[in-house]
């Protein structure tokens, strides 16, 4: 009888812990940037002029928020394809906070771009549509000819944004 009570007590203690471990935290893009960097970016953005042909000065920040390292998160954004498999399916991509972020000048800072890795490639998505990306976030620097990223994600799901 004591064994059954002990087993039941252990089960009761473990189940809430398992449910908590699987909880996904929904975040906004600015959550991924330390507060002092947000202020610096706001100041730098005041000088951007989109009316001419001159290149705007790029604000770059690799500063990350350590509490997100290893956490399961959900974040909305736009997909910029990076790599496909032999069948044209999406394998890796950048998720960015607004449409055209890696095309327009200046691009967002590295801590406002997430490099997504899909375990299983998926059909190519429409880059004009917004998506929710969910998975485990990691602080890891990625640089290529398209963009620089201070975060990566092992993507569990990429679903159309639904407001």
KAGICOR-V590111 format. One record per residue. RES is the residue in three letters. PHI is phi as a letter, one per 30 degrees, with the letter a starting at -180 (none if undefined). OMEGA is omega in whole degrees, 0 to 359 (999 if undefined). D_LAST is the distance of its C-alpha to the last C-alpha in Angstrom with 2 decimals. Layout:
<<RES/PHI/OMEGA/D_LAST> <RES/PHI/OMEGA/D_LAST>>
This chain:
<<UNK/none/178/52.11> <UNK/d/179/51.26> <UNK/d/179/49.58> <UNK/d/179/47.24> <UNK/d/179/46.29> <UNK/d/179/45.75> <UNK/d/178/43.66> <UNK/d/179/41.52> <UNK/d/178/41.13> <UNK/d/179/40.07> <UNK/d/179/37.50> <UNK/d/180/36.04> <UNK/d/183/35.85> <UNK/d/185/34.29> <UNK/e/177/31.53> <UNK/d/178/29.48> <UNK/d/179/29.98> <UNK/d/179/28.67> <UNK/d/180/25.53> <UNK/d/182/24.97> <UNK/d/182/25.65> <UNK/c/182/22.84> <UNK/d/180/20.18> <UNK/c/182/17.30> <UNK/c/176/16.35> <UNK/d/183/12.89> <UNK/b/173/13.90> <UNK/c/184/13.19> <UNK/e/183/15.40> <UNK/d/175/17.97> <UNK/d/183/18.61> <UNK/d/182/20.33> <UNK/c/177/22.77> <UNK/e/186/25.67> <UNK/e/181/25.90> <UNK/d/177/29.03> <UNK/d/177/27.45> <UNK/e/180/24.54> <UNK/d/180/27.29> <UNK/d/180/29.19> <UNK/d/177/26.26> <UNK/e/180/25.53> <UNK/d/181/29.26> <UNK/d/182/29.47> <UNK/d/179/26.51> <UNK/d/183/28.40> <UNK/c/181/30.97> <UNK/d/180/28.80> <UNK/b/183/29.88> <UNK/c/185/28.11> <UNK/d/183/30.73> <UNK/c/182/33.48> <UNK/c/181/34.37> <UNK/d/178/35.26> <UNK/d/177/33.35> <UNK/d/178/31.39> <UNK/d/183/32.41> <UNK/d/172/30.10> <UNK/c/180/28.99> <UNK/b/176/29.12> <UNK/b/175/28.41> <UNK/c/183/28.84> <UNK/d/183/28.65> <UNK/c/177/26.39> <UNK/c/187/25.45> <UNK/e/183/27.66> <UNK/d/181/25.94> <UNK/d/182/23.19> <UNK/d/180/25.92> <UNK/i/180/25.83> <UNK/d/172/22.75> <UNK/d/180/20.04> <UNK/b/174/16.72> <UNK/b/183/13.10> <UNK/b/177/11.70> <UNK/d/177/9.25> <UNK/l/182/11.46> <UNK/c/184/13.61> <UNK/c/171/16.54> <UNK/c/183/20.09> <UNK/e/177/22.47> <UNK/c/185/25.62> <UNK/b/174/27.53> <UNK/b/175/27.77> <UNK/d/182/30.25> <UNK/d/180/33.15> <UNK/c/180/31.13> <UNK/i/178/28.44> <UNK/d/182/25.84> <UNK/d/180/23.62> <UNK/c/178/25.25> <UNK/b/183/24.23> <UNK/a/169/21.83> <UNK/c/169/20.57> <UNK/c/184/16.95> <UNK/b/187/16.63> <UNK/d/181/14.38> <UNK/b/183/14.45> <UNK/d/177/15.61> <UNK/i/187/19.40> <UNK/d/181/19.91> <UNK/c/179/22.94> <UNK/c/182/24.43> <UNK/d/179/24.42> <UNK/c/351/26.97> <UNK/d/178/26.78> <UNK/d/176/24.42> <UNK/d/176/22.50> <UNK/d/184/24.78> <UNK/e/180/25.18> <UNK/d/174/23.41> <UNK/c/178/20.17> <UNK/b/178/20.40> <UNK/c/176/20.25> <UNK/d/183/22.54> <UNK/c/177/21.19> <UNK/c/178/23.79> <UNK/c/178/23.29> <UNK/d/176/26.12> <UNK/c/179/26.01> <UNK/e/179/25.14> <UNK/b/175/22.46> <UNK/e/179/22.36> <UNK/e/181/21.48> <UNK/c/176/17.88> <UNK/d/185/17.03> <UNK/d/178/16.99> <UNK/d/182/15.28> <UNK/c/175/11.97> <UNK/d/182/9.50> <UNK/b/166/9.82> <UNK/c/175/9.69> <UNK/c/181/13.39> <UNK/b/178/15.21> <UNK/l/182/18.91> <UNK/c/182/21.82> <UNK/d/179/21.92> <UNK/b/173/25.39> <UNK/d/183/27.04> <UNK/a/182/28.74> <UNK/d/176/29.59> <UNK/b/175/29.12> <UNK/b/171/30.51> <UNK/b/184/30.99> <UNK/d/180/31.47> <UNK/d/186/27.74> <UNK/a/173/26.59> <UNK/c/181/27.38> <UNK/b/177/25.28> <UNK/c/180/26.11> <UNK/b/170/23.89> <UNK/b/177/23.73> <UNK/b/166/21.83> <UNK/d/190/23.14> <UNK/d/174/20.04> <UNK/d/179/19.64> <UNK/a/176/16.55> <UNK/b/186/14.49> <UNK/b/178/11.74> <UNK/e/179/9.38> <UNK/d/182/5.91> <UNK/b/175/3.79> <UNK/i/999/0.00>>
